[in-house]
Amino acid sequence: MTIYNCFWNKSITPFYNRVIELLKLSDEYDVVYISKLHPYNGPDAVDPWPKLKEELVLKGRPVILFLADDEYYTSGDEYIIPGITKKIFKHYVYFDYKDHPTIRPIPLPAVAKPKQLLTFDNRVYDYSFMGVNNPYRNKLKLALEARNDNNLKFTYFFNESHGHLLPFYKQYSNILINSKVSLCPLGWRCNECYRTIESARFGCIILTSELLPHWYNQTSPYFKVDDWSDLSVLDEVLSKSNKELRDLSYLSRKWYEDYLSPEAVAEFITQELN
């Protein structure tokens, strides 16, 4: 088995290597990791797919393809090679594609890795957000600035550039594992964000916009926020007893283990391949 790694975001590679390890595929299969390139990748970005497609056709072996970074929710049909592409497992899939013969939705991987998970009662922040600002998140920014939380501790960080956030990624992870409630507003172009998945992994209580009803979201214990300028949902959550909050934290962690972890994704893929 050959793995062709064409992810431009290499930080997600370990997650999929673990998935492949758990799948224990027969040697007849090859595996492709590939990112969908868009204009925001820059003028110097080169799409590896045309050349790789030629190689796969000449080789003639069945391929399982993992398609990432398609925040515009394109169809992904261009990655189907008749007789070769057996299944495509893709992030950012509209629910209308649930009956597609080849493409199946999978969750984003959790990239942030904590050194250790903190017990819920020992977390510093009642709630947190740390990320890049955008038109959706600006409502949250203004709402947070207008709050008077007395002794409640919280932190957030906004910046206008993805690049400027990179030095703060370790700080982001440390804040998230120290948070009881994680605010997860929409991403730049899509209904999914890494923060939601990572918050579940860390056992944070999740507040986010309505998630698409894919197989991995159907039991998600999140609290839905319809308008990020209105944080009454946050107040409702914070008013719960410590036991209720601990129970909600447990449900978030269980959601990750049952539906979002490499083990859960590998089990789903096994069922689809069979």
Protein Blocks (a to p, Z undefined) as FASTA:
>chain_A
ZZddfbfblmlmmmmmmmmmmnopafkbccdddddddfknojkbccfklmmmmmmmmnop
acddddehilnopnklmmpcghklmbdcdehiafklmmgfkbccdddddfbdcfbdcdfk
lpfblbdcdddddfklmmmmmmmmmpcehjaccdddddfbfklmmmmmmmmmmmmmmpfb
dcddddfkbcbdfklmmmmmnopacddddddfbfklmmocbdcdfblkbcklmmmmmmpc
fklmmmmmmmmmmmmmmmmmmklmmmmmmmmmZZ
